[in-house]
Amino acid sequence: MDEECDYLFKAVLIGDSGVGKSNMLSRFAKDEFRLDSKPTIGVEFAYRNIRVKDKLIKAQIWDTAGQERFRAITSSYYRGALGALLVYDITRRSSYESVGRWLVELREFGGEDMVVILVGNKCDLGESREVEEEEGKEFAETEGLCFMETSALKNLNVEQVFLQMITKILEITSQRSLEAKMDEKPINLLNGKEIHVADDDDEVTATKQAPCCY
C-alpha cells in the first residue's frame, strides 16, 4: 500500500554533458549504472522515498541536459527546486571550469534558500584526474557550497550526497515552517491536510502529507 509522505522535495542535477548526472540519478533511484548511457535530451526525472529522522520524504530529482542547445529549456526547471547537485567530472578540467557559469545560472533562476552541493564525479578514475579534490573543496568553501566526490560506477558516496542534500533541505523547510507558525502565518488546507506553500509565483515544493508511491 502507498504510504503518505511528510514532504515532497524537488531538486535538480546540473553540470556539463557527460559528467555522469544520469548515472548518479540511476544509482540513487534504482541502484543501476549504464555504461552505454546516452546524453539526456531536455529534462528527465525520477522519484525515490527516503526517510530522514522521523520524516518520510518523496525526493523528486530532475536530471537536466548539459548541452548548450538545451540551456534555454532547462532554465525553467530550476523553478521550485529546493536543492541542486552541481556536478563536474574530475577527469575533465573543462567541466570543472564550467562550474562557475552553472552556479551563476543556478543563483539567477533558483531560490535564495536552495541547498547546493558541488560534486566531483568519477573519483574512481584517480589515475586520469585533472582536478584535485582540494581544489574542489576550496572553491566550494569560497562560494558557500557543500562538497563531495562521488563515483556512480563504483557507487561511492552517491547515496550520501543525495541524503546530505535532502537532510539540509528538511532542516531549512522545518525551520521556515516553525517561523511561519510563530508568526501565525496562515496555512492553506487541502482536504483537511496541511499544505506548505511557496510564494505566490512559485509552485508548491514542500507538501505535507503528499501521497507517496514506490
Residue, then its C-alpha position, 0 to 999 in steps of 0.5 A: m500500500d502507498e504510504e503518505c509522505d511528510y514532504l515532497f522535495k524537488a531538486v535538480l542535477i546540473g553540470d556539463s554533458g557527460v559528467g555522469k548526472s544520469n548515472m548518479l540519478s540511476r544509482f540513487a533511484k534504482d541502484e543501476f549504472r549504464l555504461d552505454s548511457k546516452p546524453t539526456i535530451g531536455v529534462e528527465f526525472a525520477y522519484r525515490n522515498i527516503r526517510v530522514k529522522d522521523k520524516l518520510i520524504k518523496a525526493q523528486i530529482w530532475d536530471t537536466a541536459g548539459q548541452e548548450r542547445f538545451r540551456a534555454i529549456t532547462s532554465s525553467y526547471y530550476r523553478g521550485a527546486l529546493g536543492a541542486l547537485l552541481v556536478y563536474d567530472i574530475t577527469r575533465r578540467s573543462s567541466y570543472e571550469s564550467v562550474g562557475r557559469w552553472l552556479v551563476e545560472l543556478r543563483e539567477f533562476g533558483g531560490e535564495d534558500m536552495v541547498v547546493i552541493l558541488v560534486g566531483n564525479k568519477c573519483d574512481l578514475g584517480e589515475s586520469r584526474e585533472v582536478e584535485e579534490e582540494e581544489g574542489k573543496e576550496f572553491a566550494e568553501t569560497e562560494g558557500l557550497c557543500f562538497m563531495e566526490t562521488s563515483a556512480l560506477k563504483n557507487l561511492n558516496v552517491e547515496q550520501v550526497f543525495l541524503q546530505m542534500i535532502t537532510k539540509i533541505l528538511e532542516i531549512t523547510s522545518q525551520r521556515s515552517l516553525e517561523a511561519k507558525m510563530d508568526e501565525k502565518p496562515i496555512n492553506l488546507l487541502n482536504g483537511k491536510e496541511i499544505h506548505v506553500a511557496d510564494d505566490d509565483d512559485e509552485v508548491t515544493a514542500t507538501k505535507q502529507a503528499p501521497c507517496c508511491y514506490 
